[in-house]
């Protein structure tokens, strides 16, 4: 199970680092997507920091199981919140947040199972 967590957690961390980078640099596609969801521009640095922290936590979870579990829980909650924001704004482009929430849930289950 640990190898499965290492693969899923590392891939998710890679996606989170890319997403955080695009959010920090205000990539036009990210700005448009978050704009449709009604996310204020002032939230961008905080949201990018949360994504980056999730990535670091998932990778640290390779060595310290508790940190990996906590990071995976945080990432699941982050993307559930993202999906809720999209639905509230009547923007039904939910594929990305739902897939990433499921991927984070898989990382959570795998980290717990391998601890």
Backbone atoms as SQL, in Angstrom:
CREATE TABLE atoms (id INTEGER PRIMARY KEY, chain TEXT, resi INTEGER, resn TEXT, atom TEXT, x REAL, y REAL, z REAL);
INSERT INTO atoms VALUES
  (1, 'A', 1, 'UNK', 'N', 0.803, -1.193, 0.000),
  (2, 'A', 1, 'UNK', 'CA', 0.000, 0.000, 0.000),
  (3, 'A', 1, 'UNK', 'C', 0.850, 1.262, 0.000),
  (4, 'A', 2, 'UNK', 'N', 2.022, 1.179, 0.632),
  (5, 'A', 2, 'UNK', 'CA', 2.865, 2.370, 0.696),
  (6, 'A', 2, 'UNK', 'C', 3.296, 2.815, -0.698),
  (7, 'A', 3, 'UNK', 'N', 3.633, 1.855, -1.554),
  (8, 'A', 3, 'UNK', 'CA', 4.056, 2.211, -2.913),
  (9, 'A', 3, 'UNK', 'C', 2.912, 2.898, -3.652),
  (10, 'A', 4, 'UNK', 'N', 1.693, 2.401, -3.459),
  (11, 'A', 4, 'UNK', 'CA', 0.533, 3.027, -4.100),
  (12, 'A', 4, 'UNK', 'C', 0.361, 4.459, -3.589),
  (13, 'A', 5, 'UNK', 'N', 0.511, 4.663, -2.267),
  (14, 'A', 5, 'UNK', 'CA', 0.429, 6.029, -1.731),
  (15, 'A', 5, 'UNK', 'C', 1.529, 6.894, -2.323),
  (16, 'A', 6, 'UNK', 'N', 2.734, 6.358, -2.407),
  (17, 'A', 6, 'UNK', 'CA', 3.856, 7.131, -2.941),
  (18, 'A', 6, 'UNK', 'C', 3.562, 7.595, -4.367),
  (19, 'A', 7, 'UNK', 'N', 2.974, 6.727, -5.166),
  (20, 'A', 7, 'UNK', 'CA', 2.655, 7.087, -6.558),
  (21, 'A', 7, 'UNK', 'C', 1.523, 8.118, -6.598),
  (22, 'A', 8, 'UNK', 'N', 0.410, 7.810, -5.930),
  (23, 'A', 8, 'UNK', 'CA', -0.754, 8.713, -5.961),
  (24, 'A', 8, 'UNK', 'C', -0.422, 10.045, -5.291),
  (25, 'A', 9, 'UNK', 'N', 0.217, 9.983, -4.133),
  (26, 'A', 9, 'UNK', 'CA', 0.572, 11.211, -3.421),
  (27, 'A', 9, 'UNK', 'C', 1.541, 12.079, -4.201),
  (28, 'A', 10, 'UNK', 'N', 2.514, 11.459, -4.836),
  (29, 'A', 10, 'UNK', 'CA', 3.488, 12.222, -5.624),
  (30, 'A', 10, 'UNK', 'C', 2.856, 12.844, -6.856),
  (31, 'A', 11, 'UNK', 'N', 1.997, 12.089, -7.540),
  (32, 'A', 11, 'UNK', 'CA', 1.311, 12.648, -8.709),
  (33, 'A', 11, 'UNK', 'C', 0.401, 13.803, -8.309),
  (34, 'A', 12, 'UNK', 'N', -0.327, 13.626, -7.217),
  (35, 'A', 12, 'UNK', 'CA', -1.195, 14.703, -6.744),
  (36, 'A', 12, 'UNK', 'C', -0.373, 15.912, -6.330),
  (37, 'A', 13, 'UNK', 'N', 0.753, 15.695, -5.677),
  (38, 'A', 13, 'UNK', 'CA', 1.630, 16.803, -5.294),
  (39, 'A', 13, 'UNK', 'C', 2.131, 17.547, -6.522),
  (40, 'A', 14, 'UNK', 'N', 2.469, 16.815, -7.575),
  (41, 'A', 14, 'UNK', 'CA', 2.915, 17.447, -8.816),
  (42, 'A', 14, 'UNK', 'C', 1.819, 18.341, -9.411),
  (43, 'A', 15, 'UNK', 'N', 0.592, 17.823, -9.419),
  (44, 'A', 15, 'UNK', 'CA', -0.537, 18.609, -9.930),
  (45, 'A', 15, 'UNK', 'C', -0.761, 19.839, -9.065),
  (46, 'A', 16, 'UNK', 'N', -0.659, 19.680, -7.748),
  (47, 'A', 16, 'UNK', 'CA', -0.858, 20.813, -6.845),
  (48, 'A', 16, 'UNK', 'C', 0.212, 21.883, -7.016),
  (49, 'A', 17, 'UNK', 'N', 1.460, 21.458, -7.219),
  (50, 'A', 17, 'UNK', 'CA', 2.537, 22.429, -7.452),
  (51, 'A', 17, 'UNK', 'C', 2.277, 23.207, -8.743),
  (52, 'A', 18, 'UNK', 'N', 1.869, 22.502, -9.790),
  (53, 'A', 18, 'UNK', 'CA', 1.554, 23.182, -11.051),
  (54, 'A', 18, 'UNK', 'C', 0.392, 24.150, -10.871),
  (55, 'A', 19, 'UNK', 'N', -0.648, 23.705, -10.187),
  (56, 'A', 19, 'UNK', 'CA', -1.817, 24.556, -9.969),
  (57, 'A', 19, 'UNK', 'C', -1.462, 25.769, -9.112),
  (58, 'A', 20, 'UNK', 'N', -0.670, 25.558, -8.075),
  (59, 'A', 20, 'UNK', 'CA', -0.242, 26.675, -7.231),
  (60, 'A', 20, 'UNK', 'C', 0.583, 27.675, -8.026),
  (61, 'A', 21, 'UNK', 'N', 1.470, 27.164, -8.867),
  (62, 'A', 21, 'UNK', 'CA', 2.295, 28.046, -9.701),
  (63, 'A', 21, 'UNK', 'C', 1.421, 28.866, -10.640),
  (64, 'A', 22, 'UNK', 'N', 0.457, 28.215, -11.289),
  (65, 'A', 22, 'UNK', 'CA', -0.443, 28.935, -12.199),
  (66, 'A', 22, 'UNK', 'C', -1.295, 29.950, -11.443),
  (67, 'A', 23, 'UNK', 'N', -1.665, 29.643, -10.219),
  (68, 'A', 23, 'UNK', 'CA', -2.468, 30.573, -9.436),
  (69, 'A', 23, 'UNK', 'C', -1.625, 31.754, -8.977),
  (70, 'A', 24, 'UNK', 'N', -0.408, 31.482, -8.502),
  (71, 'A', 24, 'UNK', 'CA', 0.488, 32.573, -8.086),
  (72, 'A', 24, 'UNK', 'C', 0.782, 33.524, -9.243),
  (73, 'A', 25, 'UNK', 'N', 1.006, 32.962, -10.434),
  (74, 'A', 25, 'UNK', 'CA', 1.361, 33.788, -11.595),
  (75, 'A', 25, 'UNK', 'C', 0.139, 34.309, -12.342),
  (76, 'A', 26, 'UNK', 'N', -1.042, 33.984, -11.838),
  (77, 'A', 26, 'UNK', 'CA', -2.310, 34.432, -12.422),
  (78, 'A', 26, 'UNK', 'C', -2.428, 34.068, -13.900),
  (79, 'A', 27, 'UNK', 'N', -2.257, 32.779, -14.146),
  (80, 'A', 27, 'UNK', 'CA', -2.437, 32.235, -15.490),
  (81, 'A', 27, 'UNK', 'C', -3.859, 32.572, -15.952),
  (82, 'A', 28, 'UNK', 'N', -4.015, 33.052, -17.207),
  (83, 'A', 28, 'UNK', 'CA', -5.342, 33.467, -17.683),
  (84, 'A', 28, 'UNK', 'C', -6.418, 32.385, -17.564),
  (85, 'A', 29, 'UNK', 'N', -6.077, 31.132, -17.796),
  (86, 'A', 29, 'UNK', 'CA', -7.070, 30.054, -17.692),
  (87, 'A', 29, 'UNK', 'C', -7.526, 29.873, -16.242),
  (88, 'A', 30, 'UNK', 'N', -6.599, 29.958, -15.312),
  (89, 'A', 30, 'UNK', 'CA', -6.933, 29.814, -13.893),
  (90, 'A', 30, 'UNK', 'C', -7.760, 31.011, -13.437),
  (91, 'A', 31, 'UNK', 'N', -7.362, 32.203, -13.847),
  (92, 'A', 31, 'UNK', 'CA', -8.098, 33.414, -13.476),
  (93, 'A', 31, 'UNK', 'C', -9.530, 33.341, -14.012),
  (94, 'A', 32, 'UNK', 'N', -9.684, 32.874, -15.244),
  (95, 'A', 32, 'UNK', 'CA', -11.021, 32.759, -15.834),
  (96, 'A', 32, 'UNK', 'C', -11.864, 31.735, -15.079),
  (97, 'A', 33, 'UNK', 'N', -11.278, 30.586, -14.765),
  (98, 'A', 33, 'UNK', 'CA', -12.014, 29.541, -14.051),
  (99, 'A', 33, 'UNK', 'C', -12.422, 30.001, -12.659),
  (100, 'A', 34, 'UNK', 'N', -11.494, 30.597, -11.941),
  (101, 'A', 34, 'UNK', 'CA', -11.809, 31.070, -10.598),
  (102, 'A', 34, 'UNK', 'C', -12.764, 32.263, -10.645),
  (103, 'A', 35, 'UNK', 'N', -12.639, 33.063, -11.686),
  (104, 'A', 35, 'UNK', 'CA', -13.562, 34.182, -11.853),
  (105, 'A', 35, 'UNK', 'C', -14.992, 33.713, -12.058),
  (106, 'A', 36, 'UNK', 'N', -15.169, 32.654, -12.853),
  (107, 'A', 36, 'UNK', 'CA', -16.509, 32.086, -13.065),
  (108, 'A', 36, 'UNK', 'C', -17.098, 31.580, -11.758),
  (109, 'A', 37, 'UNK', 'N', -16.247, 31.078, -10.886),
  (110, 'A', 37, 'UNK', 'CA', -16.702, 30.537, -9.604),
  (111, 'A', 37, 'UNK', 'C', -16.932, 31.636, -8.572),
  (112, 'A', 38, 'UNK', 'N', -16.594, 32.866, -8.924),
  (113, 'A', 38, 'UNK', 'CA', -16.813, 33.980, -8.015),
  (114, 'A', 38, 'UNK', 'C', -15.729, 34.171, -6.972),
  (115, 'A', 39, 'UNK', 'N', -14.532, 33.671, -7.252),
  (116, 'A', 39, 'UNK', 'CA', -13.420, 33.813, -6.311),
  (117, 'A', 39, 'UNK', 'C', -12.808, 35.207, -6.472),
  (118, 'A', 40, 'UNK', 'N', -12.755, 35.993, -5.402),
  (119, 'A', 40, 'UNK', 'CA', -12.142, 37.324, -5.496),
  (120, 'A', 40, 'UNK', 'C', -10.635, 37.230, -5.759),
  (121, 'A', 41, 'UNK', 'N', -10.097, 38.205, -6.472),
  (122, 'A', 41, 'UNK', 'CA', -8.661, 38.224, -6.764),
  (123, 'A', 41, 'UNK', 'C', -7.810, 38.207, -5.496),
  (124, 'A', 42, 'UNK', 'N', -8.311, 38.791, -4.433),
  (125, 'A', 42, 'UNK', 'CA', -7.532, 38.860, -3.194),
  (126, 'A', 42, 'UNK', 'C', -7.314, 37.474, -2.570),
  (127, 'A', 43, 'UNK', 'N', -8.105, 36.476, -2.968),
  (128, 'A', 43, 'UNK', 'CA', -7.951, 35.127, -2.429),
  (129, 'A', 43, 'UNK', 'C', -6.854, 34.332, -3.125),
  (130, 'A', 44, 'UNK', 'N', -6.432, 34.760, -4.313),
  (131, 'A', 44, 'UNK', 'CA', -5.488, 33.970, -5.112),
  (132, 'A', 44, 'UNK', 'C', -4.217, 33.584, -4.358),
  (133, 'A', 45, 'UNK', 'N', -3.524, 34.536, -3.706),
  (134, 'A', 45, 'UNK', 'CA', -2.285, 34.136, -3.012),
  (135, 'A', 45, 'UNK', 'C', -2.534, 33.111, -1.901),
  (136, 'A', 46, 'UNK', 'N', -3.634, 33.265, -1.160),
  (137, 'A', 46, 'UNK', 'CA', -3.930, 32.319, -0.084),
  (138, 'A', 46, 'UNK', 'C', -4.261, 30.940, -0.633),
  (139, 'A', 47, 'UNK', 'N', -5.049, 30.901, -1.693),
  (140, 'A', 47, 'UNK', 'CA', -5.417, 29.614, -2.275),
  (141, 'A', 47, 'UNK', 'C', -4.193, 28.914, -2.875),
  (142, 'A', 48, 'UNK', 'N', -3.334, 29.683, -3.518),
  (143, 'A', 48, 'UNK', 'CA', -2.108, 29.100, -4.073),
  (144, 'A', 48, 'UNK', 'C', -1.219, 28.560, -2.954),
  (145, 'A', 49, 'UNK', 'N', -1.156, 29.276, -1.849),
  (146, 'A', 49, 'UNK', 'CA', -0.360, 28.827, -0.707),
  (147, 'A', 49, 'UNK', 'C', -0.926, 27.530, -0.127),
  (148, 'A', 50, 'UNK', 'N', -2.254, 27.426, -0.061),
  (149, 'A', 50, 'UNK', 'CA', -2.869, 26.187, 0.427),
  (150, 'A', 50, 'UNK', 'C', -2.538, 25.006, -0.475),
  (151, 'A', 51, 'UNK', 'N', -2.563, 25.231, -1.788),
  (152, 'A', 51, 'UNK', 'CA', -2.214, 24.148, -2.720),
  (153, 'A', 51, 'UNK', 'C', -0.762, 23.725, -2.533),
  (154, 'A', 52, 'UNK', 'N', 0.119, 24.713, -2.423),
  (155, 'A', 52, 'UNK', 'CA', 1.540, 24.399, -2.236),
  (156, 'A', 52, 'UNK', 'C', 1.763, 23.664, -0.914),
  (157, 'A', 53, 'UNK', 'N', 1.075, 24.090, 0.137),
  (158, 'A', 53, 'UNK', 'CA', 1.202, 23.417, 1.435),
  (159, 'A', 53, 'UNK', 'C', 0.691, 21.980, 1.351),
  (160, 'A', 54, 'UNK', 'N', -0.381, 21.766, 0.610),
  (161, 'A', 54, 'UNK', 'CA', -0.891, 20.411, 0.415),
  (162, 'A', 54, 'UNK', 'C', 0.131, 19.533, -0.275),
  (163, 'A', 55, 'UNK', 'N', 0.794, 20.082, -1.290),
  (164, 'A', 55, 'UNK', 'CA', 1.819, 19.321, -2.008),
  (165, 'A', 55, 'UNK', 'C', 2.975, 18.954, -1.083),
  (166, 'A', 56, 'UNK', 'N', 3.437, 19.923, -0.304),
  (167, 'A', 56, 'UNK', 'CA', 4.540, 19.662, 0.634),
  (168, 'A', 56, 'UNK', 'C', 4.117, 18.615, 1.665),
  (169, 'A', 57, 'UNK', 'N', 2.897, 18.739, 2.166),
  (170, 'A', 57, 'UNK', 'CA', 2.408, 17.789, 3.157),
  (171, 'A', 57, 'UNK', 'C', 2.296, 16.375, 2.616),
  (172, 'A', 58, 'UNK', 'N', 1.808, 16.254, 1.389),
  (173, 'A', 58, 'UNK', 'CA', 1.710, 14.919, 0.782),
  (174, 'A', 58, 'UNK', 'C', 3.086, 14.282, 0.626),
  (175, 'A', 59, 'UNK', 'N', 4.059, 15.077, 0.220),
  (176, 'A', 59, 'UNK', 'CA', 5.419, 14.538, 0.068),
  (177, 'A', 59, 'UNK', 'C', 6.051, 14.238, 1.422),
  (178, 'A', 60, 'UNK', 'N', 5.813, 15.109, 2.411),
  (179, 'A', 60, 'UNK', 'CA', 6.323, 14.847, 3.761),
  (180, 'A', 60, 'UNK', 'C', 5.663, 13.603, 4.347),
  (181, 'A', 61, 'UNK', 'N', 4.447, 13.319, 3.887),
  (182, 'A', 61, 'UNK', 'CA', 3.731, 12.140, 4.342),
  (183, 'A', 61, 'UNK', 'C', 4.394, 10.842, 3.941),
  (184, 'A', 62, 'UNK', 'N', 5.327, 10.895, 3.006),
  (185, 'A', 62, 'UNK', 'CA', 6.093, 9.706, 2.663),
  (186, 'A', 62, 'UNK', 'C', 6.935, 9.256, 3.851),
  (187, 'A', 63, 'UNK', 'N', 7.393, 10.219, 4.648),
  (188, 'A', 63, 'UNK', 'CA', 8.229, 9.905, 5.801),
  (189, 'A', 63, 'UNK', 'C', 7.447, 9.896, 7.111),
  (190, 'A', 64, 'UNK', 'N', 6.468, 10.781, 7.221),
  (191, 'A', 64, 'UNK', 'CA', 5.694, 10.918, 8.462),
  (192, 'A', 64, 'UNK', 'C', 4.218, 10.705, 8.132),
  (193, 'A', 65, 'UNK', 'N', 3.690, 9.523, 8.436),
  (194, 'A', 65, 'UNK', 'CA', 2.311, 9.202, 8.042),
  (195, 'A', 65, 'UNK', 'C', 1.269, 10.226, 8.480),
  (196, 'A', 66, 'UNK', 'N', 1.367, 10.747, 9.701),
  (197, 'A', 66, 'UNK', 'CA', 0.379, 11.701, 10.190),
  (198, 'A', 66, 'UNK', 'C', 0.306, 12.944, 9.303),
  (199, 'A', 67, 'UNK', 'N', 1.440, 13.417, 8.851),
  (200, 'A', 67, 'UNK', 'CA', 1.448, 14.605, 7.999),
  (201, 'A', 67, 'UNK', 'C', 0.777, 14.300, 6.660),
  (202, 'A', 68, 'UNK', 'N', 1.030, 13.131, 6.112),
  (203, 'A', 68, 'UNK', 'CA', 0.392, 12.742, 4.862),
  (204, 'A', 68, 'UNK', 'C', -1.112, 12.646, 5.000),
  (205, 'A', 69, 'UNK', 'N', -1.582, 12.103, 6.121),
  (206, 'A', 69, 'UNK', 'CA', -3.023, 11.999, 6.370),
  (207, 'A', 69, 'UNK', 'C', -3.624, 13.395, 6.492),
  (208, 'A', 70, 'UNK', 'N', -2.990, 14.252, 7.278),
  (209, 'A', 70, 'UNK', 'CA', -3.499, 15.616, 7.466),
  (210, 'A', 70, 'UNK', 'C', -3.525, 16.386, 6.146),
  (211, 'A', 71, 'UNK', 'N', -2.472, 16.245, 5.349),
  (212, 'A', 71, 'UNK', 'CA', -2.411, 16.945, 4.063),
  (213, 'A', 71, 'UNK', 'C', -3.495, 16.431, 3.122),
  (214, 'A', 72, 'UNK', 'N', -3.686, 15.129, 3.078),
  (215, 'A', 72, 'UNK', 'CA', -4.714, 14.565, 2.197),
  (216, 'A', 72, 'UNK', 'C', -6.106, 15.031, 2.610),
  (217, 'A', 73, 'UNK', 'N', -6.365, 15.092, 3.921),
  (218, 'A', 73, 'UNK', 'CA', -7.656, 15.607, 4.399),
  (219, 'A', 73, 'UNK', 'C', -7.831, 17.058, 3.960),
  (220, 'A', 74, 'UNK', 'N', -6.781, 17.850, 4.119),
  (221, 'A', 74, 'UNK', 'CA', -6.844, 19.251, 3.712),
  (222, 'A', 74, 'UNK', 'C', -7.103, 19.413, 2.226),
  (223, 'A', 75, 'UNK', 'N', -6.462, 18.598, 1.404),
  (224, 'A', 75, 'UNK', 'CA', -6.641, 18.692, -0.047),
  (225, 'A', 75, 'UNK', 'C', -8.051, 18.257, -0.442),
  (226, 'A', 76, 'UNK', 'N', -8.563, 17.209, 0.200),
  (227, 'A', 76, 'UNK', 'CA', -9.946, 16.785, -0.069),
  (228, 'A', 76, 'UNK', 'C', -10.897, 17.936, 0.246),
  (229, 'A', 77, 'UNK', 'N', -10.747, 18.543, 1.415),
  (230, 'A', 77, 'UNK', 'CA', -11.620, 19.644, 1.813),
  (231, 'A', 77, 'UNK', 'C', -11.478, 20.850, 0.878),
  (232, 'A', 78, 'UNK', 'N', -10.251, 21.135, 0.452),
  (233, 'A', 78, 'UNK', 'CA', -10.019, 22.249, -0.475),
  (234, 'A', 78, 'UNK', 'C', -10.822, 22.051, -1.763),
  (235, 'A', 79, 'UNK', 'N', -10.722, 20.855, -2.341),
  (236, 'A', 79, 'UNK', 'CA', -11.381, 20.640, -3.626),
  (237, 'A', 79, 'UNK', 'C', -12.892, 20.424, -3.493),
  (238, 'A', 80, 'UNK', 'N', -13.352, 19.957, -2.352),
  (239, 'A', 80, 'UNK', 'CA', -14.803, 19.940, -2.113),
  (240, 'A', 80, 'UNK', 'C', -15.301, 21.387, -2.054),
  (241, 'A', 81, 'UNK', 'N', -14.552, 22.236, -1.371),
  (242, 'A', 81, 'UNK', 'CA', -14.899, 23.659, -1.328),
  (243, 'A', 81, 'UNK', 'C', -14.890, 24.289, -2.711),
  (244, 'A', 82, 'UNK', 'N', -13.921, 23.909, -3.533),
  (245, 'A', 82, 'UNK', 'CA', -13.863, 24.439, -4.908),
  (246, 'A', 82, 'UNK', 'C', -15.088, 24.013, -5.695),
  (247, 'A', 83, 'UNK', 'N', -15.478, 22.754, -5.556),
  (248, 'A', 83, 'UNK', 'CA', -16.664, 22.264, -6.269),
  (249, 'A', 83, 'UNK', 'C', -17.912, 23.000, -5.796),
  (250, 'A', 84, 'UNK', 'N', -18.017, 23.222, -4.501),
  (251, 'A', 84, 'UNK', 'CA', -19.169, 23.949, -3.958),
  (252, 'A', 84, 'UNK', 'C', -19.208, 25.378, -4.497),
  (253, 'A', 85, 'UNK', 'N', -18.055, 26.031, -4.546),
  (254, 'A', 85, 'UNK', 'CA', -18.006, 27.405, -5.096),
  (255, 'A', 85, 'UNK', 'C', -18.484, 27.428, -6.543),
  (256, 'A', 86, 'UNK', 'N', -18.078, 26.455, -7.343),
  (257, 'A', 86, 'UNK', 'CA', -18.508, 26.402, -8.740),
  (258, 'A', 86, 'UNK', 'C', -20.016, 26.192, -8.838),
  (259, 'A', 87, 'UNK', 'N', -20.549, 25.282, -8.034),
  (260, 'A', 87, 'UNK', 'CA', -21.991, 25.007, -8.072),
  (261, 'A', 87, 'UNK', 'C', -22.781, 26.234, -7.623),
  (262, 'A', 88, 'UNK', 'N', -22.328, 26.898, -6.560),
  (263, 'A', 88, 'UNK', 'CA', -23.031, 28.093, -6.073),
  (264, 'A', 88, 'UNK', 'C', -23.051, 29.191, -7.114),
  (265, 'A', 89, 'UNK', 'N', -21.995, 29.259, -7.937),
  (266, 'A', 89, 'UNK', 'CA', -21.923, 30.283, -8.987),
  (267, 'A', 89, 'UNK', 'C', -22.598, 29.819, -10.273),
  (268, 'A', 90, 'UNK', 'N', -23.228, 28.640, -10.217),
  (269, 'A', 90, 'UNK', 'CA', -23.891, 28.049, -11.384),
  (270, 'A', 90, 'UNK', 'C', -22.912, 27.825, -12.548),
  (271, 'A', 91, 'UNK', 'N', -21.684, 27.494, -12.193),
  (272, 'A', 91, 'UNK', 'CA', -20.657, 27.113, -13.162),
  (273, 'A', 91, 'UNK', 'C', -20.411, 25.623, -12.940),
  (274, 'A', 92, 'UNK', 'N', -20.880, 24.815, -13.866),
  (275, 'A', 92, 'UNK', 'CA', -20.862, 23.370, -13.645),
  (276, 'A', 92, 'UNK', 'C', -19.650, 22.681, -14.272),
  (277, 'A', 93, 'UNK', 'N', -18.541, 23.388, -14.371),
  (278, 'A', 93, 'UNK', 'CA', -17.280, 22.791, -14.814),
  (279, 'A', 93, 'UNK', 'C', -16.625, 22.162, -13.586),
  (280, 'A', 94, 'UNK', 'N', -17.117, 20.993, -13.210),
  (281, 'A', 94, 'UNK', 'CA', -16.707, 20.365, -11.958),
  (282, 'A', 94, 'UNK', 'C', -15.699, 19.246, -12.123),
  (283, 'A', 95, 'UNK', 'N', -15.324, 18.920, -13.339),
  (284, 'A', 95, 'UNK', 'CA', -14.461, 17.762, -13.561),
  (285, 'A', 95, 'UNK', 'C', -13.150, 17.868, -12.783),
  (286, 'A', 96, 'UNK', 'N', -12.476, 18.997, -12.881),
  (287, 'A', 96, 'UNK', 'CA', -11.158, 19.120, -12.244),
  (288, 'A', 96, 'UNK', 'C', -11.256, 19.044, -10.723),
  (289, 'A', 97, 'UNK', 'N', -12.095, 19.850, -10.067),
  (290, 'A', 97, 'UNK', 'CA', -12.121, 19.736, -8.604),
  (291, 'A', 97, 'UNK', 'C', -12.602, 18.373, -8.111),
  (292, 'A', 98, 'UNK', 'N', -13.546, 17.758, -8.813),
  (293, 'A', 98, 'UNK', 'CA', -14.047, 16.451, -8.370),
  (294, 'A', 98, 'UNK', 'C', -12.972, 15.382, -8.542),
  (295, 'A', 99, 'UNK', 'N', -12.292, 15.375, -9.680),
  (296, 'A', 99, 'UNK', 'CA', -11.233, 14.383, -9.909),
  (297, 'A', 99, 'UNK', 'C', -10.111, 14.555, -8.887),
  (298, 'A', 100, 'UNK', 'N', -9.734, 15.794, -8.601),
  (299, 'A', 100, 'UNK', 'CA', -8.661, 16.012, -7.633),
  (300, 'A', 100, 'UNK', 'C', -9.105, 15.676, -6.209),
  (301, 'A', 101, 'UNK', 'N', -10.375, 15.913, -5.882),
  (302, 'A', 101, 'UNK', 'CA', -10.884, 15.515, -4.566),
  (303, 'A', 101, 'UNK', 'C', -10.871, 13.997, -4.428),
  (304, 'A', 102, 'UNK', 'N', -11.255, 13.296, -5.483),
  (305, 'A', 102, 'UNK', 'CA', -11.242, 11.828, -5.453),
  (306, 'A', 102, 'UNK', 'C', -9.804, 11.314, -5.358),
  (307, 'A', 103, 'UNK', 'N', -8.909, 11.948, -6.089),
  (308, 'A', 103, 'UNK', 'CA', -7.503, 11.545, -6.035),
  (309, 'A', 103, 'UNK', 'C', -6.931, 11.773, -4.625),
  (310, 'A', 104, 'UNK', 'N', -7.300, 12.891, -4.009),
  (311, 'A', 104, 'UNK', 'CA', -6.843, 13.160, -2.643),
  (312, 'A', 104, 'UNK', 'C', -7.461, 12.170, -1.665),
  (313, 'A', 105, 'UNK', 'N', -8.714, 11.798, -1.872),
  (314, 'A', 105, 'UNK', 'CA', -9.355, 10.797, -1.013),
  (315, 'A', 105, 'UNK', 'C', -8.649, 9.448, -1.156),
  (316, 'A', 106, 'UNK', 'N', -8.247, 9.124, -2.371),
  (317, 'A', 106, 'UNK', 'CA', -7.494, 7.877, -2.588),
  (318, 'A', 106, 'UNK', 'C', -6.155, 7.935, -1.856),
  (319, 'A', 107, 'UNK', 'N', -5.486, 9.081, -1.928),
  (320, 'A', 107, 'UNK', 'CA', -4.216, 9.232, -1.206),
  (321, 'A', 107, 'UNK', 'C', -4.440, 9.089, 0.292),
  (322, 'A', 108, 'UNK', 'N', -5.526, 9.636, 0.792),
  (323, 'A', 108, 'UNK', 'CA', -5.849, 9.541, 2.219),
  (324, 'A', 108, 'UNK', 'C', -6.048, 8.074, 2.628),
  (325, 'A', 109, 'UNK', 'N', -6.845, 7.364, 1.885),
  (326, 'A', 109, 'UNK', 'CA', -7.108, 5.949, 2.205),
  (327, 'A', 109, 'UNK', 'C', -5.824, 5.134, 2.128),
  (328, 'A', 110, 'UNK', 'N', -5.028, 5.375, 1.100),
  (329, 'A', 110, 'UNK', 'CA', -3.778, 4.629, 0.941),
  (330, 'A', 110, 'UNK', 'C', -2.779, 4.943, 2.055),
  (331, 'A', 111, 'UNK', 'N', -2.720, 6.225, 2.470),
  (332, 'A', 111, 'UNK', 'CA', -1.778, 6.584, 3.546),
  (333, 'A', 111, 'UNK', 'C', -2.221, 5.959, 4.868),
  (334, 'A', 112, 'UNK', 'N', -3.513, 5.957, 5.128),
  (335, 'A', 112, 'UNK', 'CA', -4.015, 5.335, 6.361),
  (336, 'A', 112, 'UNK', 'C', -3.758, 3.828, 6.330),
  (337, 'A', 113, 'UNK', 'N', -4.002, 3.209, 5.186),
  (338, 'A', 113, 'UNK', 'CA', -3.823, 1.756, 5.060),
  (339, 'A', 113, 'UNK', 'C', -2.362, 1.343, 5.166),
  (340, 'A', 114, 'UNK', 'N', -1.454, 2.225, 4.804),
  (341, 'A', 114, 'UNK', 'CA', -0.047, 1.846, 4.810),
  (342, 'A', 114, 'UNK', 'C', 0.690, 2.322, 6.068),
  (343, 'A', 115, 'UNK', 'N', -0.011, 2.991, 6.947),
  (344, 'A', 115, 'UNK', 'CA', 0.653, 3.520, 8.159),
  (345, 'A', 115, 'UNK', 'C', 0.978, 2.416, 9.149);
